[in-house]
């Protein structure tokens, strides 16, 4: 998978995702090729360096994650509740 900065008028508006494979973890989470991540838990993605800063060091049981993406130019919200693996 590749993550590429997406810019509008010279300003980074998010991180575009490419090379998502069928049944990969990203695909199973609902991401599609060309989706642009614009916010994670309300924090805007101003550069690719922002992504590790807005995600916690380790995601814990019970955490709620909200990611807003642009898909076909329209905002889409993806949400997950972290649960323990069986």
Secondary structure by P-SEA (a helix, b strand, c coil): cbbbbbbccccccbbbbcccccccccccccccccbbbcccccccccccccccccccccccccbbbbbbbbcccbbbbbbbbbbbcc
